[in-house]
Amino acid sequence: MGPVLAWAFDKPEVPALAAALAPNLLLGGVTVQHLAILQRRMRFGKLAWIETAALVAAIAASIGTAWAGWGVWALVARSLVESAGRLAGAWWLTGWRPGRPRRRIGMWSLVVQGGWLSAFGFLTYVTRYLDDFLIGWRWGDRSLGHYSRAYYLLTSPLTLVVDPISGVATSALSRLQSDPARYARLYRRVLRLVYLAILPMGAVLFVAPEAVVGVLLGDQWDETVPVLRWLAIALVCQPLGSSMSWVYLSTGRTRRLFRWGVLSSPVVVAGFLAGLPYGPEGVALAYSISNFVLVLPMLRLAFRDTPLRVRDVASVRETFSKAK
């Protein structure tokens, strides 16, 4: 895909960068099973250690290579070192080593479930990065840089709060499928916890994006401010979207998850195209609007044939009312 990206962004150095980043796919592929084993065993302390150590090593590598004058290759170094560090930590702490493949050991049902999940992941990946591609193609690398940094600041709270909780929630909910009342109660409690952490962050990103950008990125990133403000609106819906994965995965309904991806992706893409003529700000606002348009259908499809109901989401509002 390197030559295609070079043509789209009109940057001849892109093919080399894409080729250098390609090993991340291999490194991730031979790491994911070990991370899944740790998550299934609920060894979240070890998972946190792996992620933290890999991140620290990656940051050190990127700062060192940038200081040495490598330019954009410092970002490549960070990505590769983080993937390699995650691989080393997972293999070391898990203690499991894969053996030779064998037939007829009851893998087909897992392959089917995983196939639907992989298909959803691929569809989500394409949809997620289409906005970057469109902005880079239509408005150039400068606008893409401001948009991508704003999106990074948006997703950082989700990465810090939701990702660790998601692992715990999915593992715990999968054990409660035979107890509908406890399943619904746990889902509501975890969702409240997520919103109590995320909504204040979202409020700060919307009300004072200038301060956030100034502190974290610097004054030279002023054009990121309006993009971040429009994207911050989506944080009202983002935790709900993450919680849907808990429901689908804990109940083994990955085929329905893929179906939701097929239904929702055209709406998100249409929003990107509608906002593209207005620059990164237009795409950001269109993204947030598409999140609100999709939230009710998303909940109805995910909650069907489960102990959950759409009204359960109202418990978040009740939590804040009691807090007041």
Solvent accessible surface area in square Angstrom, and as a share of the most:
residue,aa,sasa,rsa
1,M,163,0.73
2,G,8,0.08
3,P,99,0.62
4,V,71,0.41
5,L,48,0.24
6,A,17,0.13
7,W,186,0.65
8,A,8,0.07
9,F,42,0.17
10,D,119,0.62
11,K,70,0.29
12,P,119,0.75
13,E,88,0.40
14,V,26,0.15
15,P,41,0.26
16,A,55,0.42
17,L,26,0.13
18,A,29,0.23
19,A,68,0.53
20,A,27,0.21
21,L,67,0.34
22,A,52,0.40
23,P,58,0.37
24,N,32,0.17
25,L,150,0.75
26,L,126,0.63
27,L,36,0.18
28,G,36,0.35
29,G,48,0.46
30,V,62,0.36
31,T,4,0.02
32,V,92,0.53
33,Q,94,0.42
34,H,3,0.01
35,L,36,0.18
36,A,47,0.36
37,I,29,0.15
38,L,2,0.01
39,Q,62,0.27
40,R,142,0.52
41,R,116,0.42
42,M,71,0.31
43,R,118,0.43
44,F,50,0.21
45,G,58,0.55
46,K,81,0.35
47,L,28,0.14
48,A,57,0.44
49,W,126,0.44
50,I,1,0.01
51,E,72,0.32
52,T,80,0.47
53,A,41,0.32
54,A,1,0.01
55,L,68,0.34
56,V,92,0.53
57,A,42,0.33
58,A,0,0.00
59,I,66,0.34
60,A,63,0.49
61,A,26,0.20
62,S,14,0.09
63,I,106,0.54
64,G,41,0.39
65,T,22,0.13
66,A,54,0.42
67,W,228,0.80
68,A,73,0.56
69,G,64,0.61
70,W,144,0.50
71,G,49,0.47
72,V,73,0.42
73,W,97,0.34
74,A,5,0.04
75,L,121,0.60
76,V,9,0.05
77,A,17,0.13
78,R,74,0.27
79,S,35,0.23
80,L,49,0.24
81,V,50,0.29
82,E,38,0.17
83,S,17,0.11
84,A,45,0.35
85,G,25,0.24
86,R,56,0.20
87,L,38,0.19
88,A,64,0.49
89,G,6,0.06
90,A,0,0.00
91,W,72,0.25
92,W,170,0.60
93,L,39,0.19
94,T,13,0.07
95,G,56,0.54
96,W,94,0.33
97,R,128,0.47
98,P,67,0.42
99,G,67,0.65
100,R,217,0.79
101,P,136,0.85
102,R,180,0.66
103,R,204,0.74
104,R,227,0.83
105,I,93,0.47
106,G,63,0.61
107,M,93,0.42
108,W,188,0.66
109,S,73,0.47
110,L,111,0.55
111,V,77,0.44
112,V,56,0.32
113,Q,72,0.32
114,G,32,0.31
115,G,38,0.37
116,W,79,0.28
117,L,67,0.34
118,S,76,0.49
119,A,35,0.27
120,F,44,0.19
121,G,36,0.34
122,F,142,0.59
123,L,45,0.23
124,T,59,0.34
125,Y,136,0.52
126,V,72,0.41
127,T,15,0.09
128,R,57,0.21
129,Y,105,0.40
130,L,46,0.23
131,D,1,0.01
132,D,22,0.12
133,F,64,0.27
134,L,18,0.09
135,I,0,0.00
136,G,5,0.05
137,W,131,0.46
138,R,113,0.41
139,W,95,0.33
140,G,28,0.27
141,D,79,0.41
142,R,155,0.56
143,S,23,0.15
144,L,34,0.17
145,G,22,0.21
146,H,11,0.05
147,Y,0,0.00
148,S,31,0.20
149,R,83,0.30
150,A,0,0.00
151,Y,21,0.08
152,Y,103,0.39
153,L,13,0.06
154,L,1,0.00
155,T,35,0.20
156,S,28,0.18
157,P,11,0.07
158,L,20,0.10
159,T,74,0.43
160,L,132,0.66
161,V,22,0.12
162,V,3,0.02
163,D,86,0.45
164,P,77,0.49
165,I,34,0.17
166,S,23,0.15
167,G,10,0.10
168,V,60,0.34
169,A,2,0.01
170,T,21,0.12
171,S,8,0.05
172,A,23,0.18
173,L,1,0.00
174,S,38,0.25
175,R,118,0.43
176,L,23,0.11
177,Q,96,0.43
178,S,110,0.71
179,D,47,0.24
180,P,75,0.47
181,A,65,0.50
182,R,121,0.44
183,Y,2,0.01
184,A,9,0.07
185,R,113,0.41
186,L,39,0.19
187,Y,0,0.00
188,R,61,0.22
189,R,154,0.56
190,V,20,0.12
191,L,0,0.00
192,R,69,0.25
193,L,99,0.49
194,V,1,0.00
195,Y,10,0.04
196,L,77,0.38
197,A,33,0.25
198,I,0,0.00
199,L,53,0.27
200,P,70,0.44
201,M,71,0.32
202,G,8,0.07
203,A,54,0.42
204,V,80,0.46
205,L,11,0.06
206,F,84,0.35
207,V,107,0.62
208,A,34,0.26
209,P,0,0.00
210,E,93,0.42
211,A,60,0.46
212,V,23,0.13
213,V,1,0.00
214,G,30,0.29
215,V,125,0.72
216,L,111,0.55
217,L,41,0.21
218,G,18,0.18
219,D,113,0.59
220,Q,131,0.58
221,W,68,0.24
222,D,90,0.47
223,E,87,0.39
224,T,0,0.00
225,V,15,0.09
226,P,41,0.26
227,V,3,0.02
228,L,0,0.00
229,R,68,0.25
230,W,85,0.30
231,L,0,0.00
232,A,4,0.03
233,I,47,0.24
234,A,0,0.00
235,L,1,0.01
236,V,72,0.41
237,C,8,0.05
238,Q,29,0.13
239,P,1,0.00
240,L,13,0.06
241,G,31,0.30
242,S,30,0.20
243,S,0,0.00
244,M,5,0.02
245,S,37,0.24
246,W,1,0.00
247,V,1,0.00
248,Y,0,0.00
249,L,66,0.33
250,S,3,0.02
251,T,29,0.17
252,G,32,0.31
253,R,68,0.25
254,T,7,0.04
255,R,155,0.57
256,R,31,0.11
257,L,8,0.04
258,F,52,0.21
259,R,112,0.41
260,W,25,0.09
261,G,3,0.03
262,V,73,0.42
263,L,101,0.50
264,S,12,0.08
265,S,15,0.09
266,P,78,0.49
267,V,53,0.31
268,V,22,0.13
269,V,38,0.22
270,A,57,0.45
271,G,13,0.13
272,F,1,0.01
273,L,98,0.49
274,A,67,0.52
275,G,4,0.04
276,L,14,0.07
277,P,80,0.51
278,Y,164,0.62
279,G,4,0.04
280,P,22,0.14
281,E,73,0.33
282,G,12,0.11
283,V,1,0.01
284,A,0,0.00
285,L,59,0.29
286,A,14,0.11
287,Y,25,0.10
288,S,1,0.01
289,I,95,0.48
290,S,5,0.03
291,N,28,0.14
292,F,88,0.37
293,V,89,0.51
294,L,21,0.10
295,V,29,0.17
296,L,86,0.43
297,P,64,0.41
298,M,19,0.08
299,L,8,0.04
300,R,148,0.54
301,L,14,0.07
302,A,0,0.00
303,F,8,0.03
304,R,127,0.46
305,D,102,0.53
306,T,10,0.06
307,P,47,0.30
308,L,0,0.00
309,R,114,0.41
310,V,49,0.28
311,R,182,0.66
312,D,18,0.09
313,V,27,0.15
314,A,39,0.30
315,S,7,0.05
316,V,14,0.08
317,R,160,0.59
318,E,82,0.37
319,T,25,0.15
320,F,55,0.23
321,S,65,0.42
322,K,172,0.73
323,A,79,0.61
324,K,209,0.88
